[in-house]
């Protein structure tokens, strides 16, 4: 009897092999990844050790033995030797073209001393190839004191005959010399534009060489040499290569302006790379809403651009960027209460009045656009929520995936509105650290009570709201591993801070990874296609040199991306 049972089992085993072989023959994969630590970001199957890929799609996720069913003589086997694999990262607030172009101009990023900053600017002037402007950016306001902000005299000491125009790393200020002010005809009689500010010397109305917010900055930038198509494409190529080295396979371009020559113009660059089969990123563009401009023409242009991009496989113009306030450090963020270190009861300014915003958001929502807010101050955040609530009331519930980015300081009662209104919290986790930017330029301006609600990622997460992450590169590092470490520690990733920002605002590692993968894809309406490692999804994944779950949190940013795959193709390999 035992022999009969044994023979039957053997027959079943061989039949299984035959069946498995047939499955393999019918569905051979292009390559199989084995002996890996695959963190799938799929709750139903969090971990796996193997996966099979065919025609850019994942056709199997599971164990090593079963994966070999998808092998034939042409299948490549990749033994990962227990290295960690994650889905490709998605950054939902970043500036690919503009950031790339800036890095190819006078690049001032990561310079931490004023003397070194001036030395770099001098070299940019000396090394220029034409007599035209010196343009660039990346300087950070926190290396200056509140009493000694960037000044035209510093730049004039380098040159007062060649115009210099340098944007701050946060994108909200422009530092220029006297020649640039002269060309722009900005003088003591020039009035501040709506929603902008021209810094002036205390003892007079003479401009000091510092301009805040888009309307004021454009007084100068419109005179700068127009960026060429070649410069825009080169900037995008630079950005794409950088993103791949960090494991980024999808982004939302947080400001896309539609007028050629504008510093934030870039659609032609995206389309060109796609036409050349060079584009290897999922792109959602947040088209720029011009505050104070007529409603209908803007919406018509957005609709037309969306339609033009509807045939693109990778580029979709489906989001609208609304800039609702500035930043706390220059008193341009819109606050509910007055700034703590001023005596004039100043609360900053809204870029759009509540009525204007309600009208615009309701109309854009009705047309099926996603809204991507810039909101820093608690008043700007509250008004943004109010406008989305109005749109929900008039247009009804739909799958909108509206999101508010930056969200620096909250009124506590508004934290629950992400969940109740189904709005995504778009945080930049690298900003949620107790660095000099916070301690010297933010904290004094808003005081102790409000400072406890700076970037409350943990509090928002505990409400059950969806959290997504972005870097705002080139403001801060584009490396998601830097952001993940900051999110789980609330410390600067390179050990420069020792006290976490806020109480209990850290999140767990799995949540931080999800914010940069599946949740990011969700914001971009790509979660059915990418964002996790699952059967029938596109094979966008990365290989890391160590398992993030096996190391101290303080070592996360030391982790290296070894390989990045997009649509099953290797697009980056660490040398």
Secondary structure, 3 states (H helix, E strand, C coil): CHHHHHHHHHHHHHHHHHHHHHHHHHCCCCEEEECCEEECCCCCCCEECEEEEECCEEEEEECHHHHHHHCCCCCEEEECCCCEEEECEEEEEECHHHHHHHHHCEECCCCCCHHHHHHHHHHHHHHCCCCCCEEEEEECHHHCECCECCCHHHHHCCCCCCCEEEEECCCCEEEECHHHHHHHCCCCCCCCCCCCEEEECCCCCCEEEEEECHHHHHHHHCCCCCCCHHHHHHHHHHHHHHHHHCCEEEEEEEEEECCCCCCCECHHHHHHHHHCCCCCCEEEEEEECCCCCCHHHHHHHHHHHHHHCCCCCCEEEEEEEEECCCCHHHCCCCCCCCCCCCCCCCCCCCCCCHHHHHHHHHHHHHCCCEEEEEECCHHHHHHHHHHHHHHHHHHCCCCCCCEEEECCECCHHHCCHHHHHCCEEEECHHHCCCCHHHHHHHHHHHHHHHHCCECCHHHHHHCCCCEEECCCCCCCCCCHHHHHHHHHHCCCCCCCCCCCCCCCCCCCHHHHHHHCCHHHHHHCCCCCCCCCCCCCCECCEEEECCCHHHCCHHHHHHCCEEEEEECCEEEEECC
